[in-house]
Amino acid sequence: MLDYNALAAVSAVIREGSFDGAARKLNITASAVSQRVRGYEDRLGALLIIRGQPCKPTDLGQALVTHLDRVHLLEAEIPHLSHASGLLSQPDVTLRVAVNADSLATWFPGAISPFAKETGICLDLLVEDETRTADHLRSGEVTAAITAQTEPVPGCRSVLLGAMPYVACATPDFVARHFGAGGTAAEFNDALCICFDRNDGLEAQWLHTLHKTNLPQRIHYIPSTQGFLDFTLNSVGWGVQPLALVDRYLSQGNLIEIVPGHRLTVDLYWVTARVKSKLLKDLTLHLKDACVRHSFLD
């Protein structure tokens, strides 16, 4: 039998990254957390947590924490299924979701916030590139993900939410200095580019569809959506931005498209663990409806 009291301690250490953080979360001492975790590891005969800064789960530890997350989702169904639902309190549920930074900076908060307020769930968001968010679902770190990956995730359901449009832009001053000939391959080779991080392939994809060339060697890496925008507005370089984020700057003339009309769209999917959960089902329907009604995505 699984010891859910001990599992809660294991989960808290992994989520908070330390035994001290877990102690604060559980409102017990760090010593008590350590005793619960070590005692459970002794009973199982296996390590569940790799001690460090931060603490990380072993494969078995992650599997057990994923199981605990799904148990909590199932527990949330009990008040709805029981005839005595009015007498049962709604259990606290934390939903871990992997989401890309561009969605978090644009449409996602407006789409999910009404559901979070209505249901009382807590959100625990893991921010990652849209091409890598599904990896956290495969590992069991999260229960759902916004992803651009089209490959099926085993044990998961996938729903297309829409397409996120992107534009390559820069300030009028930067364009005048670096793209006087209209954005030739040679000009892009000389102009400094801004990328979110080394996993960000949008600029490379956009440029390859235009000129079949690679990005220049000199690149600014700015791992913040707002920071990326701010550096672009300060004429540090050019970059591919979500249209929803820069539309007003384009309208005001603070930014201009480097090659007008040459845009990029990224299909985004909502992928959830295949568990029987009314909460996840309702959230999926809510997100689909919100994206359609409010045109968060094309």
HELIX and SHEET records of a PDB file:
HELIX    1   1 TYR A    4  GLU A   16  1                                  13    
HELIX    2   2 PHE A   19  LEU A   26  1                                   8    
HELIX    3   3 ALA A   30  LEU A   44  1                                  15    
HELIX    4   4 ASP A   59  GLU A   75  1                                  17    
HELIX    5   5 ILE A   78  LEU A   81  1                                   4    
HELIX    6   6 SER A   85  LEU A   87  5                                   3    
HELIX    7   7 ALA A  101  ALA A  105  1                                   5    
HELIX    8   8 PHE A  108  THR A  119  1                                  12    
HELIX    9   9 THR A  133  ARG A  138  1                                   6    
HELIX   10  10 PRO A  172  HIS A  178  1                                   7    
HELIX   11  11 ALA A  185  ASP A  190  1                                   6    
HELIX   12  12 LEU A  202  HIS A  211  1                                  10    
HELIX   13  13 THR A  225  LEU A  233  1                                   9    
HELIX   14  14 LEU A  243  GLN A  252  1                                  10    
HELIX   15  15 LYS A  278  ARG A  293  1                                  16    
SHEET    1   A 2 ILE A  49  ILE A  50  0                                        
SHEET    2   A 2 LYS A  56  PRO A  57 -1                                        
SHEET    1   B 6 CYS A 122  VAL A 127  0                                        
SHEET    2   B 6 THR A  94  VAL A  99  1                                        
SHEET    3   B 6 ALA A 144  THR A 147  1                                        
SHEET    4   B 6 LEU A 264  ALA A 273 -1                                        
SHEET    5   B 6 CYS A 156  ALA A 170 -1                                        
SHEET    6   B 6 GLY A 239  PRO A 242 -1                                        
SHEET    1   C 6 CYS A 122  VAL A 127  0                                        
SHEET    2   C 6 THR A  94  VAL A  99  1                                        
SHEET    3   C 6 ALA A 144  THR A 147  1                                        
SHEET    4   C 6 LEU A 264  ALA A 273 -1                                        
SHEET    5   C 6 CYS A 156  ALA A 170 -1                                        
SHEET    6   C 6 ILE A 256  GLU A 257 -1                                        
SHEET    1   D 2 CYS A 193  CYS A 195  0                                        
SHEET    2   D 2 ILE A 219  TYR A 221  1                                        
END                                                                             
